[in-house]
Amino acid sequence: MQRRTVARRASPTLVDRVVGYFSPAQGVRRQVAREMLVRAYEGASRADGWRVKRSGASPTADHAADARELRMRARSLAQNVPNIVRAINAVLAMRVGQGIVPVWADEGLAKRWREWVPHADYDGLLDFYGLQYKAERTRDVDGAVLIRKHIQRMGSTVPLKLQLLEIDFLDVERNGVLAGGREIIRGIEYDKRGQRLAYYLFDRHPGDAGMWTVGRSGTSQRVPADEIIHFFDSERPGQQDGITRLAPIIAKVRDLHTYGDSELQRKQLESRMGVLAEMEGAGGMPPPLPEEAGGQKPGLMDLGDLAGGGIVGLPPGMTNPTFIEPKAVPGFGDYMKGGWKEVAAGYRCPYELMTGDLTEVNFSTSRMSMNQFRAEVESEQWRVTVPRLCTPIARWFLAAVDLVATVPANVQAPDWSTPRWASPNPVQDVASDLSAVKGGMQSISEVIRRRGYDPEAVFSELEGDLVQLRDRGILPLLAALWGAQNPIDLVAQMEGQGQK
């Protein structure tokens, strides 16, 4: 029988009873006032025994207590759990894709950017958009990532290199009070106003135990804050470092895998068939198992492998055999599906993208789910990725260009174009884009950028294609196929532009 929890009422004190005896009206007012002090929200009641871990702790205290352990467990899930790997890749494909591309107003800066992109990586492995992807993936799994600026003037049109560092490089054990009101909290130095001045970083990953080389001290060094981008999602005011995106689902994924392993062991036991039988003679005891099968164990004997569908000859003296076959326990699939739906919700990724299970999806529900997912991804792009990663790198880029060339006066930071989304209904989406362009609500260049292409390259190709079509005499036919109202006028206009 389920126990019913009764709301606690404020009990009158001895003074209340005395006042009520001499002045009932005043006693009632005192009791009403006391009732108002009782908790108004049932969610705040402690009658259910729920005690919040580290109630009232600051973001720094929570991070210091749990961040490292959460990070280690999140990395393990990202390395070993297929559904988590799929979910991480699905989210990053939508958030970063082929890259979040800057839109420079100055063509000279745009050209320098295109020349710099293949050489942006300090390690020489990726281009800038590959670094974008790696930074976002590291932030999702670890909670934060550090991007360090390096200026290398030799052999580069833009002397800027970007180095990605795992958050383990930050010396979180370094704390202290410095002169002038400065202080160091978990490897980050602040001034008296709380502004970041420097980061204390190891010159090699602290996990490289026993792998120190010449010139590596193994101690942290002070790096000015203007050379570091500390890329994380600040979910709480005053939060100085990030928590892994996998934090809400770590325990649930572990429970699901434990349950799955238990079910696997039960299935293995089900595949083994046992036999109960009576033995005639020799006191009703079967002969013992041979030495290689486990030695002298009374009451047991080896019948060999009992294959499904096979006919097994029973030993002499064995009568009335009963074959024991455990029955499957129902509900495993439903529980696992419900569990993974909860995990997908905690990771903020559609269940279908995480698991590949499309059995409950139709066109309408899929579109609704993807529209919601798209809104969440775009919110994170413009709330975190662009302002905290892309824009600071663009400022570094302009400063680096200024070292080797003259930056145009009053130059502005670029706009950013996010990657296109795969369309479940391309015909309708193209019609919608064309309507937006015709109505002046969107430029052709922006439509092209959102589809993952460079507008300048597209326009150049279109211009070249039209010139070739005109020179070969195919343009009238193509104009008719395009549905031009007067193909002759279109051809004449193109020929006139060609003569100019």
N, C-alpha and C positions, 0 to 999 in steps of 0.2 A: 504494500500500500504506500502510495507516495505521500510524503509528509508535506503538509500545507504550511507555508510560512505566513504568519500573521504579522501585519504591520505593527511596529512598536509604537505605543502611545506614551505621551508624557505623563508620568505619575505625579499627582499633587504631593507637595512636601508638607511637613508638619505646619509650617507657617501658612501655607495655602489653606489648610484645613481650619486653622484658627481664624484666619480672616474670613473664610466662608461661613464660619459659624456665626460671627457677629455681623457680617455684611455679605449676604449671599450674592448681591449684584457685583460687588468688588471681587469676590471670590471667583465668579464666572469669568470676569475680565482677565484676571490673573491666569486662569486655566487656558483661556483662548490664546493669550500671549505665549504661554509655554508650549502649546501645541504648534505654534508657528515656528518654533525653533527646531522642530523635528525635520529631518531631511525631506525635501520636496521631491527628489528624484529617486526612483527605485533603483536605478543603476548605481547610485552611490551607497546603497545599503550594504553593510558588511555582514548581514545575517546569513549570506550564502557561503561565507568563509573565504571569499576571494581576497587575497592580499597582493597588491601590485608590487612587482619587483622594483626595488630602489625608487620608491614613490618620492616624487619631487626632485629627483636628481637632475643636474644640469646636462646639456648636450655634451659638454666636455667629459663629465663624469661617466655618462653612459658609454661614450666612445672609448674612454680609457679602459673600462671594465670588459667590454665585449667585442670591440672592433676586430682585434687580431684573430680571435677564435672564429668569429663569423667569417672573416676573410679566408682563413684556411679551409673551412668547411665548404664555403661557396666555390672555391677553386676545385675542391674534390668533386663536387656535383657537376661543375662545368667540364670536368675531364672524364667522368665515368658514367653519367646518366644520359642516355640518348635523347630523352624528351627535353631535358634542360638544354642540351647542346642545340637541339632544333629550335627551341623557343628563343634562345639568345640570338641565333642567326636570323630568325624571322624578324625580331624587333630591330636588329641592326640593319637588315636589308631595307626596312621601311624608313628608318630614321636617318641613315647615312647613304645607303645604296651605293651609287657610283661616285658620290661626293656631294657636299653642299658647296656650291660654286659661287665665288664673288662676282658681282656685276660692277665693274669700274666705269666711272663716268669718263675718265681720261684714257684714250686709246693707248698712249704710251705706257701707262701703268699696267693696262691689261696685257700688253705684249710682254712686258717684263715679268708679270705674274706667270704667264704661260711658259716662259723660258725657265722660270725658277722652280715650277712645280715638280719636274722630274728629279731635281737635286735637293729637295727640301730635307731629306732624312739625314741626320748626323751619322747614322750607321751605314748609310748607303744602300739600304735594302728596299725601301718603299718610296713612292712619290708622296706628295702632300695628302692626296685623298686616301691613300693607304694608311697614312698616319692618323687621319681623321677616324677611320674605321677602327684602328687598333686602340686609339685613345678612348673611343666610346665603349668598346668591348671591355677594356680594362676597368673603366669606371663602373660599368654594370656589375662586373664580377667582384672587383676589389672594393668598390665604393669610391675610389678616387685614383687619380693618376697625376704625375708631375710632368710638365713639359718644360725643358730647360733650353734657353736661348744661347746659341753659340755664334759668334761673328768670325767668319773665315774669309779673308779678303782675297786669297789666292785662287785664281782659276774659276771665278764665278761672277756672273753679271750682277747678281744680288748676293752679298756676302752674309746670308742668313742660313743657319742650320738649326733644325729642331730635334731635340733628343727626348725620347719618351723614357720615363723612369717609373718603375713601380713604387707604390707608396711605402714599400719596405725601406727605401733609401732614406726616408725621413727618420731622424734620430729622436724618437718619441720619449726616450729616457732622459733627454736633456731638458732640464727645468732650472729656473733660477731668477733672481732679481739683479738687474744691472743698474748702472748709474743713469741719472737723468730720468728716472721713472720708467725705464724700459724693463721688460720682463720676458723670459722665455718660458713658453708653455708647450710641452710636448713637441719640442723641436722647432717651434715657430717663434720668432722674436717680434714683439709688439712694442710700439711706443706708448707713451702715457695716455694717448687718446684711443688706444686700441687698434691703431693701423699697423699692418704688417710691414716689418722692416727687412726681415731676412728669414731664410730657411737653413737649418743645419742638416746637411746631407752627407751620407757616407760616399766615399769615392769608389766603392764597389758594393754590390749587393750583399747584405749581411748573411744571406743564405749560402754564400759561396765559402763555407767553412773549409779551411785547409787549402784554399786555392788563391791565397794572396800572392801577388807578384811584386816584382821590383817597382818601387815608386808608389805602392798602395799602402797607405798608413793603417787603414782599418778603423780610423776615427772620423767623426763627422767634422765637416768644414762649413764655415759660414758662407752662404751664397745670397747676395742681395735679392730682395723680393721682386725687383723689376726684371730679373732674369728668369723668373719662374712663373708658370701658370699652374695654379693648384686647381685642377679641374674636378669638381664634384658637385652634387646637388645638395644645396643647403635647405633641408626640409624644416629645420627648427631655427628660430632666431638665435643668433649667437653661436651656431654650430661652426666649428673650425675645421672639420674634416668629414669625410663621407662614410656612409654605411652601405654595404653591399645591397644591391637590388634584390638579391636572393634571400635576404634576412627573414622575411615573413614566411617563407616556404621551406626553409632548411629542415625543420623538425618534421613537417608533413611528408616531405619527400623521403626522409629516412624511415618514417613509419610505413609508407607504402612499399618501400623496398624490403623492409623486414617482413611485412606481411606476404609479399610476393615470394621471398625466399622460403618462408614457412609453407606456403602453398606448394612450392616446388618439391620440398621434402615430402609433403603428404602425398603428392602425385607419385613420387618414386616408391613410397611404401605401398600405394594402391597397385602398382604394377607387379608386386610380388604376391603370389598366390600361396596360401597355406592350406594344409590338409589336416583334418581331424579324423581318426579312424580307430577301430578296435583291433587288437591283436590276439590271436588264438594261440595258446600254448606259451611256454616260458614265462608263466606268471602274468601274461598280458602285456609284457614290456617289449618294445621293439628293439632290434639290435642297435648298438651305439653307432655314432658317426665315425667315419674313418679318421685317422690321425690328421690328414691334410685338410679336413673339413672342420676342424675344431676340437678333435680329441674326444675323450670319454664324457659325453653329456647324456645322462639318463633321460629317457622319454623322448629323444629326438632321433630322427634318422634322415638320411639324404635320399630324396626321390629324384634328384637331378633337376634340370630346368623344366618347369611346367609351361610349355608354350601355349599361347592362346589358340584354340581350335584343334589342338593335338589330342591324341588318345594315348594315355599313359597306362602301361601295365603295372598293376599293383603287386607288391611283393607277396609271397606266400604267407598266409595267415592273417593278412590285413582285410578286414571286413567293414562294411557300412561307412565308406569314406564320405566326409563332408568337406567340400572345397570352400574356403573362406576368401571372399573378395570384398574389400572395403568399398563402401559407396561414396561417391563424390558428394561434397558439401556444396549446395547451391549458393549463389549470391556473390561469388568472387568477382566476376566481371562487372557487376553493377557497382560493387564497392570501389573497385579500382577506377572505374570511369568517374564516379562521383568524387573520388579523391583527387584525380588529375584535373578535374574541372575546378576544384578548390585551389589547386596549385597554380593553374593558369590564371585564375582571378588574382591571386597574390602576386604573380609576376607581371600582371597587367598585359597579358597576351591572350588572344583568342584560343580557346581550347583546341579548335580544329587546326590552327597553325602549330600548336605545340605538339600534338599527337598524330596529326594526319588522319584522324578519325572523322570522316564526313558522312557517317550513317544517319545523323539526325539533322542534316543541313539541306535546305532548299535555297532557291535563288533569293527569295525575300529575306529569310533569316540571315543568310550569308552577307547580304548587302547591309543590313542593319548592323550586324556585328562589325563588319569592316569599316563602316562609317564612324562608329563609336571609337574603334581602334585608331582610325586615322586622326580623329580629333585629339585623342590623347597623345599620339606621336607628334603631331604638329605643335601641340602645346609645349611638349618637352623640347622640341627643336628651337622654338623661339623664346622659351623661358630659360633654358640651360645651355644648349649646344652653341647657338649663335652668339649670345652675349658673353659667355664664359670661356669659349674656346676660339671661335672663328674671329670675332672682333679683336681680341687682344693680339692674335697672330697677325691680323691685318695691320695693326699699329706697329708691331715689330717689323713687318715687311716695309712699311713706308719709311721707318727710321733707317733701315738697312739700305734702301734705295738712296736715301739722302746722303749716305756716305760715299757713293760713287757717281751720283748724278744729281741734277737739280729737280727737286720735286715741285710740280706746279703749285702756284700760290693758291691758298684757300681750298686745297684739295680736301675732299670729304671721304670718310670711310665708306667702303663699298656696301651696297645692298647684297643680300645673299639669296640665292635661288636653291630651293630644296629639291630633292630628286622626285621624279614622277612616280605615281602609283599605278600598278597594273590594273587595268580596267576590266570589270566583269562584263561590261557592255560597251565595247569600243565605239560602236556607231552612235549611240546616244551621247557619249562623252565628247566625241569629236564635234557633233552638232552643237553641244553646249559650249565648247570652246569657241567655235565659229561665231555663235550668237554673242558671246562675251566680247569678242574682238570687234564685231560689227557695232555693238552698243557702246564701245569705248570704255568698257569696264576692265579690259585687260589688253596688254600689248601682244603683238605677234611674237616678239622676242621672248617674252615671259612664258608664253605657251610652249615655245620651242625649248627653252631652258628646263621647264618642268618635265619635259619628255626625255631629258637627259642629253640634249644636243647643244652644240655651240651655235648661237644665232648667226654669227659672222660666217662660220663655215657653211651653214645651210644657205644663207643668202648668196654666197659666192657660187655654190654649186648650182643653185637655181638660175642665177644669171648666166653661167656658162651653158647650162642645159638649154635655156631659151635661145641663146645666140646660135647654138648648133642646130636647133630645130628650125630657126628662121633661115639659116644659111642653106639647109637641106630641103627647104620647102615643105616641111611637115607641120609647121605651126598652124596653118588654117585647119587642117584636119584635127589637130589636137584641141584647138580652140572650140571647134564644133563639139568634140567629145566632152569638153568641159561644160558645155551648155551655154557658151557666150551668146548673147542675143544678136550680136552682129560681129561674127568672126573677122570680116573684112576690115572693120574699123580697128579691131585689136591687132591685126597683122600690120596695118598701116602705121599704127602708133608704135609698134615694135620696130618697124623699119625706119621710122623717123628718128627714134632714139639711137638706132645703130648708126645712122648717117651722122648724127651729132658726135 
